[in-house]
Amino acid sequence: MSRKGLLKGIAVPLCVLFVICIIPNAYGSGFAIFTQGATALGQANAVIANSDSPSAIFFNPALINKLDGTQIEAGTTVLLPSNEFRSDLSGKTFKTEEDVFFPSTVFITHKFNDKVSAGLGVFNSFGLGIDWGDDWEGRYIATNSELQTFNINPVVSYQIMPNIAFAAGVNYVLLDTTLEKQINLSPYGLSDAGQQFDGDGDGIGYNLGFIYDINEDISIGTSYRSKIEVDIDGDADFDLPNGTPSLISTLFQNTGGNADLTLPQQAHVGITYRGIDRLTLETGLRWEGWSSFDELKINLDQPVAGSKTSVTEKDWKDTYSVNLGAKYQINKTFALLAGYLYSGNPVPDKTFDPIVPDANTHLITLGTNIKFKQFRIDIAYGYQRLEGRSKNNSLDDNPSDSLVNSATSASGKYDSDLHLIGISLVYNF
């Protein structure tokens, strides 16, 4: 294989991997996370027009005017993902390493008077990770990838009229990522090299909320979260095998780099019906503006494999989700929750890859609220199934080189599912 072919086979997947790293989502699309409280999970997030939880700061902050006194909610969701790949090239099946994730939340609200309420939320809004291991067929695209965000979100809500409220907030996002992959040096008689990128950044956005109680039985709610531009700075480090010739080692000098990542805007609308005794029903629609992620541009301080800049086409598309949730209040102590959500995915076939093996999603949830004096515990379970998806494109730009192409394409069938177990504790004083 030519040196030019080797450089292309290394540089392209390196640049693709530089910043994006995500597992199948927690019933969002792309790499959004919507596990922001157990009572919301139990209703499949159908809580845009009704809520008795401080997690309304995330879903629709205008609802916090309906919360009395000071309320604190803290919780976490246990995520148990499973990802499987069956290769078209070899027929072998590969699975991701078993791992458990705990996106967590803290929400605080306070009602100053009949007009003004305020709140603060701290939560993970994007991220998670995926670990395919070092020996799988697509190891030259990605092995272990992790991304985590922390969103600090203060909000203020104002009761414009007895049946209308409006809210606004600021979102300060901190992002941290670690990305790993292997580099194919077999044409030079060498074992694989390792590459790791560690980076972090921050960005600022805003969110809005609106609630309109048409009458005592019907309410309409809407909320919006702006896109957030995150500037990521980091370092790329290479672990070359012993005996690597200087000609090769000079191509992979440790270097700094930067990239811009746009976290997409999101909009929700929901309508609630309370006209049946003890039963609250809501249905809603979510839109996510992933079309802002049209390309990935990376700038390196020093050239890697002969290049300091790369632009990789992503061409993601906007997505929609629909959901239905129900809450049945058995008595003052116990309530039952249930929900269903269907979500599209933003990744087109031509840019689909194992770093973000997204697909159309079905989610079924169940849960309960248990009240005891000033405390309430929320428990929920969800099963998310991603529809099977096949990849038959190539991430390499030198298709005439069959060795590079077969080593980097990772084409085949991808299947994923996810178990979610949420628990939250709410204290009202």
Solvent accessible surface area in square Angstrom, and as a share of the most:
residue,aa,sasa,rsa
1,M,95,0.43
2,S,69,0.45
3,R,114,0.42
4,K,137,0.58
5,G,0,0.00
6,L,4,0.02
7,L,37,0.19
8,K,60,0.26
9,G,9,0.09
10,I,4,0.02
11,A,16,0.13
12,V,36,0.20
13,P,1,0.01
14,L,5,0.03
15,C,7,0.04
16,V,5,0.03
17,L,0,0.00
18,F,2,0.01
19,V,0,0.00
20,I,4,0.02
21,C,0,0.00
22,I,1,0.00
23,I,1,0.01
24,P,3,0.02
25,N,3,0.02
26,A,0,0.00
27,Y,0,0.00
28,G,0,0.00
29,S,0,0.00
30,G,0,0.00
31,F,1,0.00
32,A,0,0.00
33,I,4,0.02
34,F,0,0.00
35,T,2,0.01
36,Q,1,0.00
37,G,5,0.05
38,A,2,0.01
39,T,5,0.03
40,A,1,0.00
41,L,1,0.01
42,G,0,0.00
43,Q,7,0.03
44,A,0,0.00
45,N,5,0.03
46,A,0,0.00
47,V,7,0.04
48,I,5,0.03
49,A,0,0.00
50,N,19,0.10
51,S,21,0.14
52,D,50,0.26
53,S,0,0.00
54,P,0,0.00
55,S,2,0.02
56,A,1,0.01
57,I,0,0.00
58,F,6,0.03
59,F,0,0.00
60,N,0,0.00
61,P,1,0.00
62,A,0,0.00
63,L,1,0.00
64,I,1,0.01
65,N,7,0.04
66,K,96,0.40
67,L,10,0.05
68,D,90,0.47
69,G,31,0.30
70,T,22,0.13
71,Q,15,0.07
72,I,61,0.31
73,E,0,0.00
74,A,48,0.37
75,G,15,0.15
76,T,38,0.22
77,T,3,0.02
78,V,35,0.20
79,L,0,0.00
80,L,66,0.33
81,P,23,0.14
82,S,57,0.37
83,N,6,0.03
84,E,61,0.27
85,F,0,0.00
86,R,136,0.50
87,S,4,0.03
88,D,104,0.54
89,L,115,0.57
90,S,59,0.38
91,G,31,0.30
92,K,127,0.54
93,T,63,0.37
94,F,42,0.17
95,K,132,0.56
96,T,19,0.11
97,E,96,0.43
98,E,176,0.79
99,D,70,0.36
100,V,62,0.36
101,F,37,0.16
102,F,121,0.51
103,P,7,0.04
104,S,50,0.32
105,T,6,0.03
106,V,66,0.38
107,F,0,0.00
108,I,66,0.34
109,T,3,0.02
110,H,72,0.32
111,K,52,0.22
112,F,123,0.51
113,N,81,0.41
114,D,118,0.61
115,K,88,0.37
116,V,45,0.26
117,S,0,0.00
118,A,25,0.19
119,G,11,0.11
120,L,71,0.35
121,G,0,0.00
122,V,55,0.31
123,F,1,0.01
124,N,12,0.06
125,S,7,0.04
126,F,13,0.05
127,G,1,0.01
128,L,21,0.10
129,G,1,0.01
130,I,6,0.03
131,D,39,0.20
132,W,7,0.03
133,G,13,0.13
134,D,83,0.43
135,D,125,0.65
136,W,4,0.01
137,E,23,0.10
138,G,0,0.00
139,R,62,0.23
140,Y,13,0.05
141,I,0,0.00
142,A,0,0.00
143,T,1,0.01
144,N,28,0.14
145,S,0,0.00
146,E,81,0.36
147,L,4,0.02
148,Q,87,0.39
149,T,0,0.00
150,F,90,0.37
151,N,5,0.03
152,I,63,0.32
153,N,0,0.00
154,P,60,0.38
155,V,4,0.02
156,V,87,0.50
157,S,0,0.00
158,Y,103,0.39
159,Q,31,0.14
160,I,85,0.43
161,M,100,0.44
162,P,127,0.80
163,N,46,0.24
164,I,33,0.17
165,A,1,0.01
166,F,86,0.36
167,A,1,0.00
168,A,44,0.34
169,G,9,0.08
170,V,78,0.45
171,N,2,0.01
172,Y,74,0.28
173,V,0,0.00
174,L,72,0.36
175,L,4,0.02
176,D,79,0.41
177,T,2,0.01
178,T,30,0.17
179,L,0,0.00
180,E,51,0.23
181,K,2,0.01
182,Q,31,0.14
183,I,1,0.01
184,N,17,0.08
185,L,0,0.00
186,S,62,0.40
187,P,49,0.31
188,Y,80,0.30
189,G,71,0.68
190,L,30,0.15
191,S,76,0.49
192,D,45,0.23
193,A,0,0.00
194,G,16,0.15
195,Q,4,0.02
196,Q,66,0.29
197,F,0,0.00
198,D,56,0.29
199,G,4,0.04
200,D,81,0.42
201,G,15,0.14
202,D,64,0.33
203,G,9,0.08
204,I,122,0.62
205,G,9,0.08
206,Y,104,0.40
207,N,2,0.01
208,L,61,0.31
209,G,2,0.02
210,F,71,0.30
211,I,4,0.02
212,Y,79,0.30
213,D,25,0.13
214,I,75,0.38
215,N,75,0.38
216,E,148,0.67
217,D,46,0.24
218,I,51,0.26
219,S,0,0.00
220,I,55,0.28
221,G,0,0.00
222,T,49,0.29
223,S,11,0.07
224,Y,59,0.22
225,R,22,0.08
226,S,13,0.08
227,K,100,0.42
228,I,10,0.05
229,E,91,0.41
230,V,0,0.00
231,D,87,0.45
232,I,0,0.00
233,D,88,0.46
234,G,14,0.13
235,D,80,0.41
236,A,1,0.01
237,D,62,0.32
238,F,24,0.10
239,D,107,0.55
240,L,42,0.21
241,P,26,0.16
242,N,153,0.78
243,G,69,0.66
244,T,24,0.14
245,P,60,0.38
246,S,84,0.54
247,L,93,0.46
248,I,2,0.01
249,S,28,0.18
250,T,83,0.48
251,L,19,0.10
252,F,6,0.03
253,Q,94,0.42
254,N,92,0.47
255,T,10,0.06
256,G,14,0.13
257,G,5,0.05
258,N,55,0.28
259,A,2,0.02
260,D,91,0.47
261,L,1,0.01
262,T,20,0.12
263,L,1,0.00
264,P,3,0.02
265,Q,54,0.24
266,Q,8,0.03
267,A,31,0.24
268,H,17,0.08
269,V,59,0.34
270,G,2,0.02
271,I,77,0.39
272,T,0,0.00
273,Y,94,0.36
274,R,80,0.29
275,G,36,0.35
276,I,88,0.44
277,D,117,0.61
278,R,134,0.49
279,L,39,0.20
280,T,25,0.15
281,L,57,0.28
282,E,3,0.02
283,T,66,0.39
284,G,12,0.11
285,L,72,0.36
286,R,10,0.04
287,W,58,0.20
288,E,1,0.00
289,G,2,0.02
290,W,0,0.00
291,S,59,0.38
292,S,45,0.29
293,F,7,0.03
294,D,81,0.42
295,E,83,0.37
296,L,1,0.00
297,K,100,0.42
298,I,1,0.01
299,N,53,0.27
300,L,12,0.06
301,D,79,0.41
302,Q,99,0.44
303,P,64,0.40
304,V,2,0.01
305,A,5,0.04
306,G,61,0.59
307,S,36,0.23
308,K,100,0.43
309,T,68,0.39
310,S,25,0.16
311,V,84,0.49
312,T,25,0.15
313,E,96,0.43
314,K,9,0.04
315,D,59,0.31
316,W,8,0.03
317,K,109,0.46
318,D,51,0.27
319,T,6,0.04
320,Y,126,0.48
321,S,2,0.01
322,V,76,0.44
323,N,19,0.10
324,L,98,0.49
325,G,2,0.01
326,A,27,0.21
327,K,27,0.12
328,Y,89,0.34
329,Q,49,0.22
330,I,63,0.32
331,N,74,0.38
332,K,189,0.80
333,T,49,0.28
334,F,87,0.36
335,A,0,0.00
336,L,95,0.47
337,L,7,0.03
338,A,39,0.31
339,G,11,0.11
340,Y,86,0.33
341,L,1,0.01
342,Y,70,0.26
343,S,0,0.00
344,G,16,0.15
345,N,18,0.09
346,P,0,0.00
347,V,4,0.02
348,P,26,0.16
349,D,99,0.51
350,K,117,0.50
351,T,15,0.08
352,F,1,0.00
353,D,5,0.03
354,P,0,0.00
355,I,2,0.01
356,V,5,0.03
357,P,6,0.04
358,D,1,0.00
359,A,6,0.04
360,N,45,0.23
361,T,1,0.01
362,H,62,0.27
363,L,0,0.00
364,I,107,0.54
365,T,2,0.01
366,L,110,0.55
367,G,15,0.14
368,T,30,0.18
369,N,3,0.01
370,I,52,0.26
371,K,84,0.36
372,F,139,0.58
373,K,180,0.76
374,Q,95,0.42
375,F,92,0.38
376,R,17,0.06
377,I,55,0.28
378,D,0,0.00
379,I,67,0.34
380,A,3,0.02
381,Y,88,0.34
382,G,0,0.00
383,Y,69,0.26
384,Q,0,0.00
385,R,94,0.34
386,L,2,0.01
387,E,71,0.32
388,G,37,0.36
389,R,33,0.12
390,S,68,0.44
391,K,2,0.01
392,N,130,0.67
393,N,27,0.14
394,S,46,0.30
395,L,28,0.14
396,D,11,0.06
397,D,80,0.42
398,N,26,0.13
399,P,101,0.64
400,S,104,0.67
401,D,23,0.12
402,S,86,0.55
403,L,84,0.42
404,V,5,0.03
405,N,36,0.18
406,S,37,0.24
407,A,18,0.14
408,T,4,0.02
409,S,15,0.10
410,A,0,0.00
411,S,20,0.13
412,G,1,0.01
413,K,82,0.35
414,Y,8,0.03
415,D,37,0.19
416,S,6,0.04
417,D,28,0.14
418,L,1,0.00
419,H,71,0.32
420,L,0,0.00
421,I,78,0.39
422,G,0,0.00
423,I,79,0.40
424,S,2,0.01
425,L,89,0.44
426,V,5,0.03
427,Y,70,0.27
428,N,53,0.27
429,F,115,0.48
